[in-house]
Amino acid sequence: MLLVGRYIVGFGGGMMLANTPVYISEISPAHSRGMLVGLQGNFVTFGYVVSSCAALGFHFVDGSYQWRLNFVIATAVALALLFSLLTLPESPRWLVANGRNEEAGRILTDIHRTRDDPEGEIAHAELIQVIAQVEVDRSLPGSWLHILRTPSLRKRTICTLLVWSMAQATSITVLANLTPRLFGALGYDTVLQLGLGVVWTVFLCGGCIVSNLLIDRVGRVKLISECFVPDTSIMRIFLLTPV
C-alpha cells in the first residue's frame, strides 16, 4: 500500500513540478517573472522545512498512529491545494490558444492592473503580443522531431536537459531524502538525526531565498555556476567521511 501510494504521489508531484513554473511564467508580468517563477523553489523547500519539523515533533508522540501523522499533514495540504485551484485564473496563453481571447483579456487585466495603469494598457499590449505569438506558433511544426532538427531549438533543448540533469546529478535529492540516514551512519541518535535534518532544510530554504533575491541582479548562468560549487563540495565531504 505504501509503495503504490508513493508511486501515485510521485506521479502527481512530477506533474506539479512540470506545470507550476509554466503556469507562473504565463501569468507573471515581465519585470518580475524571474522572481515569481523562483518562488516555486522557495515554497518547495519551505515544504521540506515543514515536513522535517513535523517528523521531529511527531518522533515524541507515543502511539501506534505516530507514523501516520506526517501523511495526515500531506493529505491536508493536498486538499488545501485542490480547493485553492478554484480561485486560480486560467493561463491567458492557453485561453488564447483555444480561441478564448476575451476571457484571456479579462484575466490579464485583473492580474496586471495597477494604480499606475488603471485602464490595463499593459495588459492589453500583452494580450496583443500573446495572440501574435500563438498565431506564429500555429504556423510552425510542433513535433519533437522539428525541435531536434532545428539548430536553434535543438541548442535550447540540450541546454535545458544538461542544466537539469547536472543539477540532479549533484545528488541534492539524495541528501533531501536520506539526510537522517546519513547522520545516523555518523553515529548520531534519532533526535539529533531529525534535528540536523531540520537545520539542513532551513539552510536549503535560505539558499532559495538568496537566489531569488539575486536572480535578476546577478544573472541566471552566474548564479547557477555559483550553486554548483557548494553542492560538489558537500558531496566530497560525505564521500570522504568515514562511517
GUMAR-15917 format. One record per residue (C-alpha): z, x, y. Coordinates in steps of 0.1 Angstrom, whole numbers, plus 5000, padded with zeros to 4 digits. Layout:
REM residues N
ZXY
...
This chain:
REM residues 243
500050005000
500950285024
497650465016
495550155022
497450085054
496950445066
493150415060
492950095079
494950235108
492850545108
489650345109
490950145139
492250455156
488850625152
487150325168
489650325196
489250695204
485450655204
485350335225
488050385251
486650675271
483250505272
484750185285
486950365311
483950565324
481950245328
484550065349
485750365369
484450445404
482650775405
485150955428
488050915403
486150885370
487351225357
490951145363
490850795349
489050905317
491551185314
494350925314
493450835279
494751165267
497851125288
498750795271
497750915236
500251195240
502850965255
502450755223
503251075204
506451115225
507550755219
506850795181
508751125179
511750985198
511750685176
511650895145
514651105158
516650795167
515950605135
517050905115
520650805123
520150445111
521950385078
520050125059
517350065033
515049945060
515350265081
511850395071
510250075082
511350085118
508550305130
506050065115
507749785134
507149965167
503550045157
502949675149
504449565182
502349805202
499249695183
499949325191
500549405227
497249585229
495549285212
496849035238
496249275267
492549275258
492348915270
492849035306
490349325305
486949285321
483849355300
481849665307
479349595336
476849825319
477049635287
476649305305
473549425324
472049555291
472549205277
470949025307
474248905323
473649065357
475648815378
478748845357
478449225359
478149205397
481348995399
483249235377
482049535397
483149365429
486549285415
487349635403
485749825433
486649615463
489049795487
490349745522
487649985535
484949795516
486049425517
482449305511
481949515480
479049705493
479749995469
479949755440
476549605450
475049955452
476450055418
475049725403
471649815415
472050165400
473250025367
470349785365
467850055373
469350295347
469350025320
465749955327
464950325323
466950345291
465050045277
461750235282
462950535262
463450565224
467050515213
466950675179
468850975167
465551145159
464551115196
467751275206
467251565182
463551615191
464151615229
465351965240
467551845269
469151565248
469551805218
471352055240
473751795252
474451675217
475152035205
477452095234
479351775227
479651845189
480652205194
483352135220
485051865199
484652055166
486152365181
488952175198
489952005165
489452345146
492452485167
494552275143
496152065171
496151765148
497751965120
500552065144
500951705156
501351565120
503151855103
505451975131
508751865113
507552025080
506652355098
510052365114
511652275081
509952575065
511552795091
514952675079
515952415105
517752095094
516251745096
517751665130
516551985146
513151945130
512751595146
514351715179
511952005182
509151765174
510151565204
510151875226
506651965213
505251625221
506851635256
505051965263
501851815249
502151525273
502951755301
499851965294
497651645296
499251565330
498551905343
494951895330
494451555346
495651685380
493351985379
490251855362
488451765395
489652075413
489152355387
486152205368
485652095332
484452415315
487052645331
489852415321
488652385285
488452765282
492052795296
493252545270
491852735240
493953045248
497452895242
496152695212
494853005194
498053195204
500452945189
498452925157
498653305154
502453275158
502653025130
500353235107
502453545112
505853385110
507453435075
508653115058
